[in-house]
Amino acid sequence: MKKVAISACLLGEKCRYDATDNKDEALLKKLQGMQLIPFCPEDAAFGTPRPTMDLIRTEEGDRAFSNVNGEDLSAPVVEYATAFFESHRDLDLFIGKDRSPSCGVCSARVYDEEKNLLTAKASGLMAKEAIKRKIRCIDAEDFRGLV
C-alpha cells in the first residue's frame, strides 16, 4: 500500500489559519486505497486560528514571517517537518496544499523584504524538506490533474 503524506486541511481538518479546511473530495477519491498520513506544521507549531505568514527571501534563504508582527516563524515549521519525516521514512508521496508557505510544492509565493512578489513557483518550508529527502512531491491541484 502506498504511503502518502498529505496536508491535513485537504482531508477536512480545520487547521487552516482561519480554522477552516480545504477538504478536497475529488482528490480523496483518487487516493482511495492508499495510506494517508496527515500533517500540518503550522497548526502544530502555532495552533488554529493563527495569523497568516509569508515567505520572504533573505540572505539566509526563504524564511516565513508573521504578517502581524514580522516575527520569523521558520524554525518551528522546519523542526516539525524534520521530525515528521524522521518518523515517516518510507513515504511514497508528499501532497502539499498549493500556495501554502509551508506545504506548497511548486506554487508558494516568495516576496522580497518590501513585500514585492518575486515568484509564485517556490516550495514551502516543509515541502523543501520533503524534496531534500528525495520524496516524490506534488501540489494537490497538480495531483488532481495527473490521476
Secondary structure as GFF3:
##gff-version 3
##sequence-region A 1 147
A	DSSP	beta_strand	3	7	.	.	.	ID=ss1
A	DSSP	three_ten_helix	8	11	.	.	.	ID=ss2
A	DSSP	alpha_helix	25	30	.	.	.	ID=ss3
A	DSSP	beta_strand	35	39	.	.	.	ID=ss4
A	DSSP	alpha_helix	41	46	.	.	.	ID=ss5
A	DSSP	beta_strand	53	58	.	.	.	ID=ss6
A	DSSP	beta_strand	61	66	.	.	.	ID=ss7
A	DSSP	alpha_helix	74	87	.	.	.	ID=ss8
A	DSSP	beta_strand	93	96	.	.	.	ID=ss9
A	DSSP	beta_strand	108	111	.	.	.	ID=ss10
A	DSSP	beta_strand	117	122	.	.	.	ID=ss11
A	DSSP	alpha_helix	125	132	.	.	.	ID=ss12
A	DSSP	beta_strand	137	139	.	.	.	ID=ss13
A	DSSP	alpha_helix	140	146	.	.	.	ID=ss14
###
